[in-house]
């Protein structure tokens, strides 16, 4: 297994990408709230008359904003869910290589058992969630 400089670079960037997706969720979640208020205000003005050109223009603009805000919110949610942190990616990338290593299994079985037990304990502590 070789870890290239590009791989190391992306390992270090994953936390920033994950954080960016969380910020997108927060900002565009607030945007959804603002859009709900704007939609209710438009409905309160009685501006759902398709024959009025002013109302039609406002409704088109409101629909475009809704689609944009919802798209960015969906992007942020998917990124927050599926982009791993640096520690998670290191586990995904390195742990299988270590556990499948014949050197570790045959030459140092105590270390192998200790590592597997430590990983199981850590997984029990986090219970599937990331505490960081």
Residue frames as qw, qx, qy, qz and C-alpha x, y, z in Angstrom:
[[0.000, 0.891, 0.454, 0.000, 0.00, 0.00, 0.00],
 [0.418, 0.063, 0.007, 0.906, 1.38, 3.37, -0.98],
 [0.021, -0.859, -0.426, 0.282, 0.01, 6.65, 0.19],
 [0.479, 0.448, 0.217, 0.723, 0.71, 9.34, -2.36],
 [0.143, -0.137, -0.229, 0.953, 1.03, 13.04, -1.57],
 [0.349, -0.224, -0.385, -0.825, -2.29, 13.61, -3.34],
 [0.602, -0.411, -0.679, -0.087, -3.97, 11.07, -1.04],
 [0.434, -0.314, -0.480, 0.695, -2.48, 12.77, 2.01],
 [0.042, -0.061, -0.073, -0.995, -3.64, 16.15, 0.73],
 [0.499, -0.332, -0.485, -0.636, -7.24, 14.95, 0.36],
 [0.574, -0.378, -0.672, 0.276, -7.10, 13.32, 3.80],
 [0.264, -0.241, -0.330, 0.874, -6.28, 16.73, 5.26],
 [0.200, -0.080, -0.250, -0.944, -9.00, 18.49, 3.20],
 [0.351, -0.372, -0.827, -0.233, -11.82, 16.14, 4.18],
 [0.238, -0.505, -0.599, 0.574, -12.47, 17.88, 7.51],
 [0.041, 0.311, -0.058, -0.948, -12.80, 21.22, 5.72],
 [0.296, -0.104, -0.679, -0.664, -15.14, 19.78, 3.09],
 [0.347, -0.438, -0.824, 0.095, -17.25, 18.12, 5.79],
 [0.154, -0.477, -0.388, 0.773, -17.40, 21.40, 7.76],
 [0.127, 0.144, -0.337, -0.922, -18.34, 23.33, 4.59],
 [0.341, -0.287, -0.790, -0.421, -21.26, 20.93, 3.97],
 [0.300, -0.518, -0.696, 0.397, -22.45, 21.43, 7.56],
 [0.043, -0.388, -0.096, 0.916, -22.33, 25.21, 7.10],
 [0.224, -0.058, -0.600, -0.766, -24.30, 24.86, 3.84],
 [0.331, -0.445, -0.830, -0.053, -26.96, 22.89, 5.74],
 [0.219, -0.531, -0.480, 0.663, -27.18, 25.59, 8.38],
 [0.022, 0.301, -0.154, -0.941, -27.30, 28.54, 5.98],
 [0.318, -0.067, -0.633, -0.703, -29.72, 27.07, 3.51],
 [0.277, -0.451, -0.832, 0.165, -31.85, 25.61, 6.32],
 [0.061, -0.533, -0.313, 0.784, -32.24, 29.20, 7.51],
 [0.127, 0.168, -0.466, -0.859, -32.89, 30.13, 3.88],
 [0.233, -0.340, -0.868, -0.278, -35.78, 27.67, 3.81],
 [0.172, -0.592, -0.616, 0.490, -37.28, 29.39, 6.86],
 [0.017, 0.446, -0.070, -0.892, -36.93, 32.79, 5.18],
 [0.173, -0.014, -0.711, -0.681, -38.49, 31.39, 2.00],
 [0.177, -0.491, -0.851, 0.050, -41.46, 30.05, 3.98],
 [0.072, -0.620, -0.349, 0.699, -41.98, 33.52, 5.45],
 [0.073, 0.316, -0.382, -0.866, -41.70, 35.10, 1.98],
 [0.165, -0.210, -0.861, -0.432, -44.17, 32.60, 0.52],
 [0.150, -0.602, -0.727, 0.293, -46.65, 33.22, 3.33],
 [0.035, -0.555, -0.094, 0.825, -46.25, 36.99, 2.88],
 [0.111, 0.113, -0.615, -0.773, -46.88, 36.66, -0.85],
 [0.196, -0.402, -0.875, -0.185, -49.97, 34.58, -0.19],
 [0.134, -0.610, -0.543, 0.561, -51.19, 37.11, 2.38],
 [0.041, 0.407, -0.177, -0.895, -50.90, 39.88, -0.23],
 [0.681, 0.503, 0.431, -0.311, -53.18, 37.90, -2.49],
 [0.214, 0.717, -0.488, -0.449, -50.49, 37.83, -5.13],
 [0.456, -0.057, 0.873, 0.164, -51.28, 34.40, -6.52],
 [0.583, 0.676, 0.264, -0.365, -53.20, 35.89, -9.43],
 [0.645, -0.021, 0.554, 0.526, -51.60, 34.48, -12.59],
 [0.389, 0.766, 0.419, 0.294, -53.28, 37.11, -14.77],
 [0.154, -0.979, 0.087, 0.101, -51.45, 39.99, -13.05],
 [0.722, 0.547, -0.286, 0.312, -48.00, 40.36, -14.74],
 [0.090, -0.712, 0.503, -0.482, -46.42, 41.76, -11.55],
 [0.776, -0.336, 0.427, -0.321, -47.60, 38.77, -9.52],
 [0.957, 0.288, -0.009, 0.031, -46.55, 36.32, -12.23],
 [0.454, 0.679, -0.426, 0.389, -43.02, 37.80, -12.24],
 [0.357, -0.598, 0.540, -0.473, -42.85, 37.59, -8.44],
 [0.923, -0.111, 0.278, -0.240, -44.05, 33.99, -8.46],
 [0.843, 0.463, -0.207, 0.178, -41.46, 32.99, -11.10],
 [0.174, 0.690, -0.517, 0.476, -38.72, 34.64, -9.06],
 [0.618, -0.448, 0.465, -0.449, -39.94, 32.95, -5.87],
 [0.987, 0.099, 0.083, -0.096, -39.98, 29.53, -7.58],
 [0.654, 0.580, -0.365, 0.320, -36.40, 30.02, -8.84],
 [0.124, -0.633, 0.562, -0.518, -35.22, 30.95, -5.36],
 [0.848, -0.247, 0.312, -0.351, -37.04, 27.94, -3.86],
 [0.951, 0.285, -0.095, 0.070, -35.34, 25.58, -6.33],
 [0.417, 0.651, -0.454, 0.443, -31.92, 27.12, -5.71],
 [0.372, -0.564, 0.517, -0.525, -32.21, 27.05, -1.92],
 [0.928, -0.112, 0.240, -0.262, -33.56, 23.49, -1.91],
 [0.845, 0.447, -0.244, 0.162, -30.80, 22.35, -4.28],
 [0.226, 0.627, -0.551, 0.503, -28.03, 23.78, -2.13],
 [0.611, -0.426, 0.449, -0.494, -29.64, 22.40, 1.01],
 [0.987, 0.090, 0.049, -0.120, -29.82, 18.93, -0.56],
 [0.649, 0.560, -0.392, 0.333, -26.17, 19.22, -1.64],
 [0.107, -0.618, 0.547, -0.555, -25.16, 20.22, 1.88],
 [0.814, -0.271, 0.327, -0.397, -27.14, 17.40, 3.51],
 [0.963, 0.249, -0.095, 0.038, -25.71, 14.77, 1.18],
 [0.454, 0.617, -0.463, 0.446, -22.20, 16.11, 1.73],
 [0.365, -0.562, 0.505, -0.545, -22.62, 16.19, 5.50],
 [0.920, -0.130, 0.246, -0.277, -23.83, 12.59, 5.45],
 [0.957, 0.260, 0.058, 0.115, -21.50, 11.01, 2.92],
 [0.422, 0.716, -0.393, 0.393, -18.22, 12.96, 3.17],
 [0.816, -0.393, -0.333, 0.263, -16.11, 11.30, 5.87],
 [0.257, -0.938, 0.231, 0.026, -13.87, 13.18, 8.26],
 [0.330, 0.682, -0.649, 0.066, -10.10, 12.71, 8.12],
 [0.357, -0.340, 0.813, -0.309, -10.14, 10.20, 10.98],
 [0.808, 0.237, 0.421, -0.336, -12.94, 8.19, 9.40],
 [0.707, 0.650, -0.246, -0.130, -11.16, 8.13, 6.04],
 [0.061, 0.616, -0.770, 0.153, -7.93, 7.04, 7.68],
 [0.590, -0.107, 0.734, -0.318, -9.81, 4.15, 9.27],
 [0.818, 0.469, 0.176, -0.284, -11.43, 3.26, 5.95],
 [0.566, 0.726, -0.391, -0.015, -8.11, 3.36, 4.14],
 [0.106, 0.606, -0.742, 0.264, -5.63, 2.00, 6.69],
 [0.631, -0.260, 0.597, -0.422, -7.45, -0.46, 8.97],
 [0.943, 0.257, 0.086, -0.194, -8.23, -3.03, 6.22],
 [0.571, 0.639, -0.485, 0.171, -4.60, -2.98, 5.13],
 [0.160, -0.529, 0.712, -0.433, -3.45, -3.64, 8.70],
 [0.761, -0.103, 0.480, -0.425, -6.00, -6.35, 9.41],
 [0.917, 0.383, 0.001, -0.108, -5.20, -8.20, 6.18],
 [0.214, 0.764, -0.602, 0.091, -1.44, -7.99, 6.67],
 [0.930, -0.034, -0.363, 0.038, 0.05, -11.47, 6.96],
 [0.409, 0.377, -0.521, 0.648, 3.06, -10.05, 8.81],
 [0.352, -0.388, 0.351, -0.776, 0.85, -8.74, 11.59],
 [0.883, -0.165, -0.097, -0.428, -1.26, -11.92, 11.72],
 [0.927, 0.078, -0.333, 0.155, 1.66, -14.35, 11.81],
 [0.537, 0.316, -0.428, 0.655, 4.60, -12.54, 13.39],
 [0.014, -0.121, 0.462, -0.879, 2.85, -10.37, 15.97],
 [0.333, -0.460, -0.759, -0.318, -0.50, -12.03, 16.81],
 [0.309, -0.531, -0.559, 0.557, -0.66, -10.30, 20.22],
 [0.037, -0.291, 0.073, 0.953, -0.48, -6.89, 18.56],
 [0.237, -0.184, -0.680, -0.669, -3.10, -7.95, 16.04],
 [0.371, -0.527, -0.763, 0.043, -5.48, -9.12, 18.78],
 [0.248, -0.478, -0.341, 0.770, -4.81, -5.96, 20.80],
 [0.049, 0.123, -0.308, -0.942, -5.59, -3.76, 17.76],
 [0.320, -0.334, -0.747, -0.478, -8.80, -5.64, 16.94],
 [0.373, -0.556, -0.676, 0.308, -9.97, -5.43, 20.56],
 [0.162, -0.382, -0.139, 0.899, -9.15, -1.71, 20.75],
 [0.167, -0.058, -0.499, -0.848, -11.11, -1.10, 17.54],
 [0.378, -0.460, -0.778, -0.200, -14.10, -3.04, 18.90],
 [0.324, -0.530, -0.514, 0.592, -13.98, -1.06, 22.16],
 [0.048, -0.229, 0.114, 0.966, -13.80, 2.22, 20.27],
 [0.268, -0.223, -0.654, -0.671, -16.78, 1.22, 18.11],
 [0.381, -0.535, -0.745, 0.119, -18.78, 0.31, 21.22],
 [0.243, -0.443, -0.306, 0.807, -18.00, 3.69, 22.77],
 [0.099, 0.164, -0.273, -0.943, -19.10, 5.68, 19.75],
 [0.431, 0.386, 0.762, -0.290, -22.13, 3.43, 19.10],
 [0.465, 0.537, 0.599, 0.369, -22.11, 4.32, 15.44],
 [0.070, 0.980, 0.176, 0.057, -21.88, 8.08, 16.03],
 [0.588, 0.355, -0.176, 0.705, -18.97, 10.44, 15.71],
 [0.445, -0.761, -0.361, 0.305, -18.32, 12.29, 18.96],
 [0.443, -0.323, 0.113, 0.829, -16.06, 14.88, 17.36]]
